[in-house]
Amino acid sequence: MMFRGVSTLNLDTKGRLMVPARYRDALLAQGDGRVVVTADPSKCLLMFPLIEWEPIEKKLNSLSSFNTQTRSLQRLLVGNAADLELDATGRILLPAMLREFAGLDKNAVLVGQGVKFELWNEQRWQDQMDLALSFKDAEMPAELAGFSL
């Protein structure tokens, strides 16, 4: 299943997040509701169904740890990865360190990104949208040349 769309969510006082019903069924079907949540360099969290995360983790771990940038990325992504499971009501409990890293408090934004989700602090998400709207034609990456909707 491809995850797409934006949902505004509330975290409860324990740091639990209710996964929207439209995604819950797919997560349960893809791997019994098991997901991996990790830190992203953009200061949001990434949430993958376990089956999608495992090949990424394998590839990251196969890279040389002698390269400083590679090692830093391994520490960020693999080191912060948390195995989570949807509870009976469709919630996941986000670890405190990951909530703090992403600045998550009561309001959060869940963004479908194909095979994964991004989980944002509401203000940081709005900042990302403002940035996306500020592109000028001359600033577009070369790989988007000729791209049309």
Summary of the structure (lengths in Angstrom):
residues: 149
radius of gyration: 16.4
end to end distance: 22.1
largest distance: 49.6
contacts: 409
relative contact order: 0.22
helix: 40%
strand: 29%
